[in-house]
Amino acid sequence: MKVLVRNFLQKESTSGIILMFVTVIALIFSNTFLSEFYNNFLQTTIEFRIGTILEISKPLILWVNDGLMAIFFLLIGLEIKREVLLGHLSTFSKIALPGIAAIGGMLVPALIYVFFNYDNELAIRGWAIPTATDIAFALGIVYLLGKKVPTSLKIFLMALAIFDDLGAILIIAFFYTSSLSLSSLFFALICIIILIIMNKMQITRVSVYALIGLLLWVFVLKSGIHATLAGIILAFTIPLNVINHKRKRVSPVKSLQHYIHFWVAFYILPIFAFVNAGIDLRTLEISQVFNPVSLGIILGLFLGKQVGVFLFVYLAVKFNFAKLPKYTSWTQVYGISVLTGIGFTMSLFVDSLAFEDSSMFAYTDKLAILIGSILSGLFGYFILLRSKGKKYNTMS
C-alpha cells in the first residue's frame, strides 16, 4: 500500500508541474498571432456516425470535456473504490478528518460565491466553481517542497481531494444535468445491469468492461446527464479482487488504475488544460475582473477554501471527532488548507458546465480561476516553506 501511495503522489505531482507549462503555452497561443488558429482548432467539428443509428457531432473542445474527462473520472472512481475498501478511507478514523475538511472546503467557497451572485439567475449557476481542488497542481506544489511536508500530510491532502472529487461528482449529477432522454437512460440502465452481472460473475478481463463502458458513455451522453458520470459508474462495477482459475488473486481495479493513471496524468489532463486555459487577455480591462462572478470565484478559491478546510479541521480536532495527521503542526495544516484553493482543471471543468458559452462573462470567469489558483498556490507554498513540523520519518 505504501508503494501505491508513493507512486500516486509522484505521478500526480509531476503532472501538476506539466500542467503549469501547458497553461502558459495555452495563454501564449490565445494572446498572440496564433489565437485564430487556436480558436479554430478548438471549434473543429469531429463527427462519429453509424448509419442512421448513431450520430455524435461535437467541436473538439467538447470531445475533450465530455470524452477524455470521462476517463479522468474513471480513474477517480477507481481510486475512490480502492481507498474506501482497502486504503486510507477504509475506516471511520481514517475518513473523519479529510471528510470533514472537504465539507468545509466546499461549503464556505460556495457561500462566498452565492453572496456575490445571489441576485443574478444566470451567474448563480457558477456556485460550484470555487468548491473544487486540483489534486495534481496541489501535489505539484507539495512535491517542490520535498521533505518540508510530512508524508502523513500529503496523504491527508490526497484523501481530502478524493472527497472533493466525490463532491464534484454529486454536484454534476444533481445540479448540471440538462433535459433527460428516457430512452437513452433505459439503455444506459441496461449497460449498468450488465456491468453488475459481470462483477458478480467475477469477470476479470478489463477489455470487456471497457466495451460495455463505451456503450454506457454513449447512452449517458445522449441521455442529458453529463457523460463523465459514465466513468464513475464503470469504475464502481469493476471488481477489486478476484481469485482466478489459477487460484491466484488478481485485481482488475489495480491493473486498470495503473494503466490509465499514466495517460490521465501526462496526456488527458494536459490536453484538457490546453483547450480550456486559453484566455484572451488583450482586450480585457482591469475593471472587468471585479465583476461579481470573478470576485465570487477568486475569493471563494483563495479565502473560502482555506477558511473552510482549516476551520472544519480545527473544530473536528477540538471536539475530538478526529486527530491531526502525525508529525504535523497547525501551521502546516493551514498551508495545506490554502493549497486546496488551487481549483484550476476541476474548476475549469465545472465552469464549462455552468457557463456553456465560454465568452459569457468575457472570459473573466476563467481568468478568476487562474488568479484564485495562483494566489492559493503561491501563498500556500510560502507558508509551508517557512513552517516547522514535528520530527518525523519520511517515506523516500
Secondary structure, DSSP 8 states (H G I E B T S, - for coil): -HHHHHHHHHHHHHHHHHHHHHHHHHHHHHTSTTHHHHHHHHT-EEEEEETTTEEEEEEHHHIIIIIIHHHHHHHHHHHHHHHHHTSTTSSHHHHHHHHHHHHHHHHHHHHHHHHHHTT-TTGGGGTTGGG---HHHHHHHHHHHGGGS-HHHHHHHHHHHHHHHHHHHHHHHHHS--S--HHHHHHHHHHHHHHHHHHHTT---HHHHHHHHHHHHHHHHHHTS-TTHHHHHHHHHS-S-EE-TTS-EE-HHHHHHHHHHHHIIIIIHHHHHHHH-----TT--GGGGGSHHHHHHHHIIIIIHHHHHHHHHHHHHHTTS----TT--HHHHHHHHHHTT--HHHHHHHHHHH-SSTTTTTTHHHHHHHHHHHHHHHHHHHHHHH----------
